[in-house]
Amino acid sequence: MENKLDQEGMRQLNRKLVIQELFNEPKTSRSEIADKISLHKSTISTIYRELESEHLIEELGEGEVSKVGGRKPQLIRFNREYGFVVSFDVGRNHLRYLVARLTGEILDRGRMDLTSKTSYEDLKRAMLQRVLQLGDQGTINGLVGIAVGIHGVVHENRVVYTPFTQVLLEHDLGHELEIALDVPVFLENEANLAALYVRDFREHDREIRQTDFAVVNIHNGVGAGIVQNGNLIHGLNGAAGEIGRTIIYDDQRWQTAGYKLPVHFEELYSEDAILKRAGNLKGQAIARNELVELYQQHDPEIMELLQGWVKATTILLFNLAQYSAISTFYVHARMIAGMPELFDEMQKMYHELKSESATQLKYAGDSVYSATLIGGIALTTRNILGLEDYRLRFTISQVDDTSWD
């Protein structure tokens, strides 16, 4: 019995290695795969027939004869038409979605507005309607999986904490979508998905793939997706990276200002909090574009408010760097997208705190809106193929973030 189990385990491992090679190479061949992963050609042929029957292989025609002669090899790759996945980002005021092939090529995208009056059933209905309108996207299997980015804590595929969409706590969204659509659904924290994007999709931006970093998302709330040794860190009950819940110690000042104690970082310095505080200063509601205009006009109250945001955020990141010792923080913030000078000030202050700090501070300006969605594509693809811990090279067209908001 033990021998059979060992053989089955080895067979599954070999299958995964073959799929990995097919996925990562723009074109390859059976003999090339056999040489690269050191398998007998007979073993490769058996796996090939199995994968071909599952429509996972796309034949590209004949290649060139090798220098030693012989037959022309049949070129193959992972089948781009195998199926597609959908990634959702459920924010406080929006439902964004991205449709892509498993390999990463974008097929469709869009957003819908949410309000405080949007019920759970309204949200689920909107997601189902969007998916059902997609058809099969010209693929063999159509929809094969879904990812849902949550602004909060996810544990065992359920939302266990969120400061915004409270109705999600009362329902098992993942299970209900799975029943309705008959595909696997994966819920994950939105900052964690952004971290998967940086790990899996940004290798073209650097020579060496980073394996120890954090993505800090400053949007409606504040959260961090942490990757160590190439693996996403979830922590106890999925709560790793909830840095927005860091307590601010200045009780008397904030209590006098009307805040309930204890005061958390994101209550003062998330994008929502800054817009609310700006509105209080100006006596009217302030939208993000209006905040940018006031900043560009050098409004003294707004300048002071944003300087406070830069200082508090920089100190938070500096403190995180001291006990995590990771290589890089990637900061995602829509406010910085509109006011890039703020990040320049943040970097200057960060290095003044400790000029020799090994942890770098970078702004992920090309992916403020799309990182969570694209990370969801990676998460779903890996789970569908059973390659959660394998290095994969995704291909994705550039997403124009300016049209998301």
Wavefront OBJ file of the C-alpha trace (Angstrom):
o trace
v 0.000 0.000 0.000
v 2.794 2.406 0.956
v 4.548 1.712 -2.342
v 1.398 2.563 -4.309
v 0.999 5.801 -2.363
v 4.602 6.725 -3.097
v 4.064 6.018 -6.790
v 0.896 8.115 -6.893
v 2.639 10.973 -5.098
v 5.499 10.863 -7.590
v 3.062 10.762 -10.507
v 1.268 13.858 -9.218
v 4.576 15.647 -8.694
v 5.708 14.859 -12.234
v 2.366 16.040 -13.606
v 2.714 19.365 -11.805
v 6.256 19.845 -13.059
v 5.109 19.266 -16.636
v 2.223 21.732 -16.268
v 4.641 24.266 -14.780
v 6.938 23.975 -17.799
v 4.027 24.257 -20.228
v 2.739 27.309 -18.366
v 6.047 29.143 -18.100
v 7.400 28.669 -21.619
v 5.987 30.477 -24.684
v 6.760 27.298 -26.609
v 8.430 24.017 -25.732
v 8.351 20.330 -26.679
v 8.036 16.970 -24.970
v 11.740 16.241 -25.354
v 12.694 19.669 -24.025
v 10.473 19.194 -20.969
v 11.924 15.720 -20.387
v 15.466 17.103 -20.455
v 14.664 20.079 -18.259
v 12.975 18.192 -15.429
v 14.947 14.951 -15.888
v 12.099 12.581 -16.738
v 12.050 9.610 -19.092
v 10.378 10.405 -22.393
v 7.938 7.550 -21.781
v 6.844 9.229 -18.539
v 6.430 12.542 -20.354
v 4.379 10.845 -23.077
v 2.007 9.327 -20.508
v 1.509 12.679 -18.781
v 1.180 14.400 -22.158
v -1.706 12.164 -23.203
v -3.434 12.795 -19.886
v -3.064 16.585 -20.120
v -4.050 16.588 -23.777
v -7.289 14.764 -22.942
v -8.003 17.502 -20.379
v -7.431 20.236 -23.015
v -4.485 21.668 -21.087
v -2.100 21.499 -24.059
v -2.068 23.703 -27.153
v -0.124 22.460 -30.184
v 1.782 25.186 -32.058
v 3.136 23.272 -35.053
v 6.560 21.894 -35.864
v 9.810 23.378 -34.605
v 13.296 23.325 -36.084
v 15.390 20.183 -36.389
v 18.172 20.058 -33.799
v 21.853 20.197 -34.783
v 22.169 16.447 -34.292
v 19.343 15.789 -36.736
v 16.207 13.750 -36.204
v 12.545 14.625 -36.571
v 11.151 18.114 -36.144
v 9.726 18.507 -32.620
v 6.039 19.263 -32.079
v 5.922 22.621 -30.280
v 3.436 22.940 -27.436
v 2.443 25.233 -24.574
v -0.252 25.600 -21.926
v -3.596 26.015 -23.659
v -4.623 29.690 -23.487
v -8.143 28.672 -24.458
v -8.564 26.213 -21.574
v -10.847 28.538 -19.612
v -11.070 31.878 -17.851
v -11.265 33.211 -14.305
v -12.968 36.222 -12.738
v -11.515 38.363 -9.974
v -13.705 40.699 -7.877
v -12.697 43.525 -5.538
v -15.485 44.293 -3.054
v -14.844 47.780 -1.665
v -17.003 50.030 0.438
v -18.270 52.001 -2.562
v -17.398 49.770 -5.497
v -17.444 46.301 -6.998
v -14.617 46.015 -9.511
v -14.030 42.957 -11.667
v -11.410 41.592 -14.019
v -11.790 38.683 -16.441
v -8.659 36.901 -17.655
v -7.279 33.678 -19.045
v -5.476 31.484 -16.546
v -2.181 32.684 -17.994
v -3.092 36.290 -17.224
v -4.250 37.889 -20.478
v -7.114 40.278 -19.731
v -10.421 39.618 -21.506
v -12.771 42.090 -19.810
v -12.957 44.502 -16.879
v -15.275 47.013 -15.254
v -16.815 48.344 -12.068
v -20.171 48.907 -10.406
v -21.026 51.354 -7.655
v -22.065 50.218 -4.184
v -23.735 52.309 -1.498
v -24.523 51.922 2.186
v -27.974 50.744 1.066
v -26.593 47.882 -1.051
v -27.820 44.677 0.586
v -25.999 41.361 0.597
v -28.492 39.951 -1.904
v -27.954 42.979 -4.163
v -24.195 42.429 -4.029
v -24.422 38.711 -4.759
v -26.931 39.289 -7.542
v -24.639 41.855 -9.182
v -21.726 39.410 -9.084
v -23.781 36.551 -10.511
v -25.293 38.688 -13.263
v -21.882 39.950 -14.318
v -20.460 36.420 -14.491
v -23.443 34.959 -16.338
v -23.230 37.710 -18.969
v -19.670 36.698 -19.849
v -20.530 33.511 -21.718
v -17.572 31.218 -22.375
v -15.234 33.969 -23.706
v -14.298 31.695 -26.589
v -12.708 29.140 -24.264
v -13.213 25.383 -24.019
v -14.374 25.179 -20.395
v -15.643 28.722 -19.862
v -15.492 29.966 -16.277
v -13.284 27.736 -14.112
v -12.835 29.790 -10.935
v -13.434 33.053 -9.071
v -11.443 35.160 -6.605
v -13.031 37.752 -4.312
v -10.882 40.440 -2.685
v -12.204 41.502 0.725
v -11.309 44.666 2.642
v -11.002 42.811 5.922
v -9.915 39.512 7.442
v -10.646 36.200 5.707
v -10.272 32.875 7.496
v -11.135 29.475 6.023
v -12.719 31.198 3.004
v -15.128 33.277 5.103
v -15.111 36.950 6.065
v -14.490 37.198 9.812
v -13.842 40.948 10.078
v -14.507 43.980 7.908
v -15.012 47.622 8.913
v -17.161 48.324 5.866
v -19.378 45.672 4.271
v -20.770 44.248 7.510
v -23.368 42.100 5.731
v -20.550 39.817 4.568
v -20.051 38.652 8.153
v -23.510 37.105 8.223
v -23.220 35.047 5.028
v -20.936 32.491 3.390
v -20.440 34.337 0.098
v -17.861 31.911 -1.279
v -20.022 28.843 -0.715
v -23.142 30.505 -2.124
v -21.315 31.568 -5.293
v -19.879 28.062 -5.669
v -23.364 26.541 -5.457
v -24.784 29.015 -7.970
v -21.952 28.794 -10.524
v -20.486 25.314 -9.925
v -16.879 26.572 -9.829
v -14.447 27.027 -6.924
v -14.477 30.469 -5.280
v -11.555 31.827 -3.265
v -11.972 34.689 -0.797
v -8.830 36.576 0.237
v -7.827 39.836 1.891
v -7.325 42.557 -0.731
v -3.824 43.503 0.465
v -2.800 39.839 0.331
v -3.956 39.680 -3.278
v -1.974 42.835 -4.045
v 1.085 41.087 -2.596
v 0.489 38.109 -4.909
v 0.391 40.548 -7.816
v 3.786 41.980 -6.887
v 5.266 38.511 -6.439
v 3.808 36.858 -9.541
v 3.374 39.628 -12.115
v 6.213 42.077 -11.568
v 9.256 39.979 -12.340
v 9.775 42.067 -15.492
v 10.500 45.077 -13.250
v 13.490 43.494 -11.547
v 16.268 41.054 -12.293
v 15.788 39.035 -9.107
v 12.381 37.859 -7.919
v 11.734 39.225 -4.445
v 10.629 36.766 -1.812
v 10.463 38.989 1.298
v 8.350 42.139 1.027
v 5.053 43.726 1.997
v 2.421 45.624 0.045
v 0.786 48.373 2.112
v -2.657 49.388 0.844
v -3.967 52.750 2.051
v -7.511 53.041 0.763
v -10.781 52.864 2.722
v -8.708 51.194 5.424
v -5.035 50.343 5.866
v -3.661 46.823 5.457
v -0.503 44.959 4.509
v 0.014 41.837 2.438
v 3.187 40.145 3.678
v 5.336 37.701 1.710
v 8.210 35.881 3.422
v 10.389 33.264 1.725
v 8.070 33.573 -1.258
v 4.986 32.583 0.752
v 2.003 34.707 1.703
v 1.735 35.067 5.485
v -1.791 34.764 6.899
v -1.037 34.525 10.609
v -3.484 33.475 13.314
v -7.039 33.261 11.924
v -5.947 35.108 8.779
v -5.346 38.388 10.623
v -1.715 39.059 9.642
v -1.172 42.503 8.145
v -4.032 44.330 9.875
v -1.741 47.295 10.515
v -4.603 49.772 10.259
v -5.765 48.570 13.663
v -2.524 49.754 15.287
v -3.456 51.864 18.322
v -2.472 55.549 18.358
v -1.411 56.778 21.807
v -2.593 60.347 22.272
v -5.789 59.615 24.122
v -6.691 63.042 25.427
v -6.184 64.828 22.117
v -8.248 62.405 20.057
v -10.925 61.926 22.695
v -11.367 65.696 22.791
v -11.683 65.624 18.998
v -14.598 63.194 19.313
v -12.925 59.841 18.644
v -13.857 56.750 20.618
v -10.937 55.224 22.491
v -8.788 53.392 21.665
v -8.089 55.203 18.387
v -6.710 53.072 15.552
v -4.347 54.214 12.817
v -6.857 53.808 9.983
v -9.432 55.903 11.849
v -7.076 58.861 11.423
v -4.908 58.127 8.394
v -6.769 55.939 5.906
v -7.914 57.716 2.760
v -11.477 57.804 4.074
v -10.316 59.282 7.370
v -8.241 61.985 5.675
v -11.158 62.976 3.426
v -13.460 63.123 6.450
v -11.003 65.260 8.415
v -10.519 67.528 5.381
v -14.291 67.930 5.171
v -14.444 68.877 8.844
v -11.769 71.513 8.269
v -13.622 72.995 5.296
v -17.155 72.596 6.593
v -18.286 70.485 3.630
v -17.767 67.043 2.127
v -14.466 66.765 0.260
v -13.871 64.262 -2.552
v -10.407 62.981 -3.432
v -10.083 65.160 -6.548
v -11.060 68.210 -4.471
v -8.431 67.303 -1.882
v -5.842 67.199 -4.667
v -6.935 70.632 -5.901
v -6.672 72.132 -2.410
v -3.221 70.602 -2.025
v -2.099 72.028 -5.361
v -3.416 75.427 -4.242
v -1.262 75.102 -1.088
v -4.267 75.449 1.195
v -2.623 75.783 4.652
v -5.100 73.550 6.513
v -4.893 70.796 3.920
v -1.111 71.056 3.716
v -0.857 70.599 7.488
v -3.293 67.676 7.412
v -1.367 65.871 4.676
v 1.984 66.565 6.311
v 0.582 64.829 9.376
v -0.474 61.905 7.191
v 3.009 61.641 5.671
v 4.644 61.709 9.097
v 2.314 59.159 10.707
v 2.463 56.767 7.746
v 6.242 56.995 7.495
v 6.681 56.264 11.199
v 4.326 53.286 10.933
v 6.313 51.857 8.010
v 9.625 52.526 9.748
v 8.460 50.675 12.856
v 7.247 47.761 10.741
v 10.640 47.609 9.043
v 12.422 47.324 12.383
v 10.751 44.108 13.469
v 10.070 42.515 10.079
v 13.403 43.291 8.336
v 11.824 42.636 4.939
v 13.451 43.863 1.747
v 10.823 46.296 0.465
v 7.538 48.035 1.251
v 5.366 48.688 -1.814
v 2.890 51.461 -1.023
v -0.476 51.573 -2.792
v -2.376 54.822 -2.141
v -4.745 56.690 -4.437
v -3.872 59.947 -2.675
v -0.248 59.539 -3.749
v -1.402 58.875 -7.308
v -2.916 62.376 -7.309
v -0.190 63.983 -5.198
v 3.090 62.175 -5.973
v 5.056 64.784 -4.034
v 3.713 63.200 -0.853
v 5.674 60.042 -1.544
v 8.844 62.053 -2.150
v 8.367 63.584 1.296
v 7.661 60.151 2.759
v 10.881 58.715 1.354
v 12.900 61.682 2.600
v 11.500 61.360 6.115
v 11.940 57.579 6.071
v 15.657 57.866 5.322
v 16.086 60.661 7.860
v 14.784 58.298 10.534
v 17.491 55.794 9.612
v 19.557 56.569 6.556
v 21.143 53.104 6.445
v 17.838 51.212 6.621
v 18.043 48.099 4.445
v 14.269 47.982 3.897
v 13.383 49.966 0.784
v 10.270 52.086 0.372
v 8.687 52.092 -3.090
v 5.481 53.429 -4.583
v 3.569 50.928 -6.715
v 2.175 53.627 -8.959
v 1.243 51.438 -11.915
v -1.151 49.212 -9.997
v -3.012 51.220 -7.343
v -6.430 50.049 -8.515
v -5.661 46.807 -10.325
v -3.201 44.991 -8.024
v -5.894 43.274 -5.949
v -7.769 42.109 -9.040
v -4.697 40.803 -10.844
v -3.513 39.066 -7.686
v -6.882 37.315 -7.642
v -6.151 35.923 -11.103
v -2.893 34.426 -9.809
v -4.553 32.968 -6.706
v -7.317 31.307 -8.709
v -5.046 29.961 -11.436
v -2.668 28.416 -8.918
v -5.498 26.676 -7.083
v -7.166 25.446 -10.276
v -3.911 23.882 -11.500
v -2.754 22.680 -8.083
v 0.400 24.810 -8.358
v -0.007 26.936 -5.235
v 3.695 26.779 -4.303
v 5.245 26.642 -7.768
v 6.943 29.518 -9.536
v 4.791 30.622 -12.462
v 5.327 33.274 -15.130
v 2.096 35.074 -15.863
v 1.621 37.297 -18.896
v -0.647 40.295 -18.605
v -1.315 43.383 -20.683
v -0.857 46.770 -19.044
v -3.934 47.920 -17.130
v -4.842 51.608 -17.380
v -5.480 52.404 -13.731
v -6.683 55.940 -14.467
v -10.039 54.685 -15.778
v -10.915 52.632 -12.692
v -12.087 55.476 -10.485
l 1 2 3 4 5 6 7 8 9 10 11 12 13 14 15 16 17 18 19 20 21 22 23 24 25 26 27 28 29 30 31 32 33 34 35 36 37 38 39 40 41 42 43 44 45 46 47 48 49 50 51 52 53 54 55 56 57 58 59 60 61 62 63 64 65 66 67 68 69 70 71 72 73 74 75 76 77 78 79 80 81 82 83 84 85 86 87 88 89 90 91 92 93 94 95 96 97 98 99 100 101 102 103 104 105 106 107 108 109 110 111 112 113 114 115 116 117 118 119 120 121 122 123 124 125 126 127 128 129 130 131 132 133 134 135 136 137 138 139 140 141 142 143 144 145 146 147 148 149 150 151 152 153 154 155 156 157 158 159 160 161 162 163 164 165 166 167 168 169 170 171 172 173 174 175 176 177 178 179 180 181 182 183 184 185 186 187 188 189 190 191 192 193 194 195 196 197 198 199 200 201 202 203 204 205 206 207 208 209 210 211 212 213 214 215 216 217 218 219 220 221 222 223 224 225 226 227 228 229 230 231 232 233 234 235 236 237 238 239 240 241 242 243 244 245 246 247 248 249 250 251 252 253 254 255 256 257 258 259 260 261 262 263 264 265 266 267 268 269 270 271 272 273 274 275 276 277 278 279 280 281 282 283 284 285 286 287 288 289 290 291 292 293 294 295 296 297 298 299 300 301 302 303 304 305 306 307 308 309 310 311 312 313 314 315 316 317 318 319 320 321 322 323 324 325 326 327 328 329 330 331 332 333 334 335 336 337 338 339 340 341 342 343 344 345 346 347 348 349 350 351 352 353 354 355 356 357 358 359 360 361 362 363 364 365 366 367 368 369 370 371 372 373 374 375 376 377 378 379 380 381 382 383 384 385 386 387 388 389 390 391 392 393 394 395 396 397 398 399 400 401 402 403 404 405
